[in-house]
Amino acid sequence: MTTLKRTSRYVRVAQLAYQLTRATFPLYRRRKSKKTFTQPQLAACVLLMFYVDQSYRDFEEWLLASDRVCATLGLTTIPDHSTLNRAVQRLTVIRLTRLLTRLLDQLKIKESVIAGDSTGYTVSRASAYYRTRSGKRYRGWVKGSYTVGTQSQFILVAYGSRRASANDARMLQPLRDGARPYRRRDWVFLGDAGFDSRAVTARDLVPPIRRGGRLIDPDRQARADLVAQARLDGLFGQRWKTETVHSVIKRKFGDHIRSIRKDRQSREPLIKAVVYNLHR
């Protein structure tokens, strides 16, 4: 009998997720807890569930068939789907941000060029074919906004919003300033024209919107010239790495939002960001 030398990527992701959650969460919520599962175990299960893109019930069955993953997470019994659902509810925006920050701090990420962009997630698992044949315009979107380091291609900052139709301009400052701990001294932010606003600074390469086909303001014309030169130098083309990150997230972890309650839907873009960084 040959011995397996390879380690499954599911086991590796489970190891990373469990190390991260143990360093972030206390063991139990209450002193008199039943102590069947620890909070780090359940949080790691949730991250792994999003990684394999399974429903609550399917992931319960998946764990039953995954002895090595259960051993990695220290599970002596399998959490059922209702336990996993409650665990997702306890992953607040603050806790998810702490997970993302701790992982980046451990990796000691430093970037000279950062890029920001947003993408939309559907709140339905209906196929694109069904939505097309139904003849109804689909409006149920949740927006995920991310700052990506162009060198490491890690997500540095993540936000979720129910306002999928909102302009990206309001997200420029949070996405740019949120990446402050991971920026080098000489840094630049890349964004598309959707970020054009009064918040644009000298370090932001954001194409100005040409209303009426021309630019009258000298400052906006100067910014357009800088962006044009950055395109020629190949610098502005680094912005497309945000599109690559969006593509990986949607292909591997799904382009949909599983939560039904609206107050929880804005958390899932953050969960996808943490899972993407674990995968990365």
N, C-alpha and C positions, 0 to 999 in steps of 0.2 A: 504494500500500500504506500503510495506517495504522499508526502506531507505538503499541504498547501502553504506556500511561502508568501503569496499575495494577500494583502489586506483589502477587504471590500471598502469601496469609497463610502458606503453607508456606515460602516464601522468607524471610519476616520472622521466623518462628519459628526457622528454620535459622540466620539471622544472629544472633539473640539467644542461641541455644543455643551456637553456636560462640564468640561473644565470652565467654560465661560459662565455658565449659570451658577456653578458652585462658588465662583468668586464674586458673584453679584447678588444672589438671593440668600436670605437666611434659610435654615433648614426647614422650619415649620412656621406657620402663620400664628399659631397660638400655643401656649404652654401645654394645654390639655388636648392637643390634636391627637387623632387616632394613630398617627405616625405610620400609616400604611405606605404612603409615598412622601418623599421630601419635595419641597418646592423646586429645587434645582432639577430633580428627576422629571417632574411634570413639565417644567419649562423646556427642558431639553427634548422631551417627547413632542411638544408642540412645534419646536423648530424643525425637528426631523419630519414631522407630519407635513409641514409646508414644503420641505425639501423634496419629499417623494410625491407631493401633490396628490394626497389621498384624502378622502372624506374621513369623518370621525370613525364611522363604523368600519370602513375598509382598513384604516390604519390600525385599529384594534386587532383585526385579523392578521395584518401584516406583522405586527409585533409577536403574535402567537407563533408565527413561522420563522421568526428571526432570533434564534437563541443567542448568537454572538452579539447582536445589538443589545439585547436585554442584559446580557452579562456585562457589557460595557457601561450601561446605565445603572447597573446594580439593582435591577428589578427582580424581585422574587415573585411578584404577581403582576399581571397585566392590567393597566388601568382601562376601564371601559370607556365607551364613547362619551358618556355624560360627564365623567371625570375630566376628560380631555377638553370638553366644551367649557367647563368651569375654569380650567387652567388658562384657556385662551382669554376668557373674560378678565382674568387677573393680570394679564400682560398689558398694563397701561402704557400710555405714551412715554411717561417718565421712565418706567422700567425698561422699555425697549430702547430708549435713547441711551440709558446707562449700559446696556448690553453692547450697543454699537460703539460707544465711546471706549469702553474697556477693551474691546477687541482691537481697535485701532491703536490704543495706547500700548498694548502688548506688542504690536507689530512695529511700533515706532515709525509710523508713516510720516514722511515729509515730502511735500510737493512744491514744484515751482510753477506748474501750470495746472489750474483746476477749471473744470467746466461744469456748467449747470444746465439742466433741462428737465422737462416734465413729460409724463406719459399718462395715458388713461387706462383704467381697468374696468371691465364690465362687471355689473352686479348680478349677472345671469350667466348660467352655464349653457344656455341655448346656443346652438351652432350658428355660424355666420350664414349658412344656407337657409336655416329656418327664419332668421331675422330678415333676410332678403325677401323670401317668399311671402312672409306675413304682410309686407307692404307698409309696415309701420316704422316710423323713424325712431330709432333707439336713442333714448336720452339718459339712461341710467349709467352714469360713469362716475368713478372715483379717481381723483388725480393723485399721482405720486410724483413728488418733486425731489430731485437728487442732485447733490454735488459729487462729482467723480474726480479722483486724481488721475490725470492722464498717463502718468508713468506707471503707477501700480494698478490702475483700473479698479481700485477699491472705492466703495461708496463712503464718502466722508460725512455727509449730512443727508438726512431723509425727513420728508414731511408728507403727510397725507391730508387730503381735503375732499369733502363732499362737493365742493364747488368746482366741478370739472370744467365748466365753461369760463371760469374766471381768468383774467389776464395774468400772464406769468410775471408781469412787471412788479407786482406786489411781493413776489417771492425772491427778487434779486438780492435784497439786503440780508434776509435770513439765510439764504443759501451761501452767499459770499462770506458773511461774517461768522457763520457757524463753523466754517472750515478754518478759522484762525489758528487753532492749535496745531494744524497739520500743514501750514504754509511756511515756506522758506522766506528769507528776508526779501529776496527779489521774486515776486510772484505776479501772476496775471490771471484774471478770470475771463473765461470764454463763454459767451452766450449768444443765442440767436436774437433776431429782431423783436421777438416777443418780450424780451426783458428791457426794451428801450423805455426809459423813464428818467425823471429828475434825479433818481438815486444813483445813476451811472457815474462812476469816478474815473480818474485818469488811468487806473489799473484795470479797467473793465473794457474788454474788446467786444462791444455789442453794436452791431450794425444799426444805424438810425433808420427809423421808418420814413420812407419818402412819401409824404402826403402830397398828392398832385404831381408826382413824378420828379420833383426837384427838391433840393435843400437850399434854404435861404439863410438860415442861421450859420454864421462862420464856425462856431464851435461844433455844430453837428456835421458840417462839411469836413472839418478837420478830423473828426472821429471816423467818418466814412473813409477818408484817405488812409488812416491808420489801419483800419480793418482790411482795406484793399491791399495794402503792403503786407499785412500779416498773412493774407491768402497767398500772395506770391512767395513769401518766405516759407510757407508750409506750416506756420504756427497755428493759424486759425483752423486748419484741417484737423487738428487734434480734438476739436469739439465733437467730432463724429464718434469718439469713443463713448460718449454718453449714450448714443443710439445703440452701440454694441451692447452696453450694459442692459438697456431696456430689452433688447432682443433676447439676451440670455435669460433674463428673469422671466419673460413671458413664455419662452419655449420650454424651459425646464421646470418652472414653478407655477405656470398657469397665468393666463391674462385675465382672470376673473377674481372677484371678491366673494368669499364664501359666506360672510356674515350677513344676516338678514336685517338686524337692527342697525339703524343709521348711525347711532352713536358709537358703534364698534367698527364700522366699515373703514373709517379713516386711519385705523391702527394697522391694517393689513399691509399697506405699502411699506411701513416701517419693518414689519416682520419679514417681508420679502427682501428688504435691504440687508437685514442681519443674516438671513439665510444665504443670500448671494455672497456676502463677505466670507461666510464659513465655507462655501463652495469654492470661492476664489483661492 
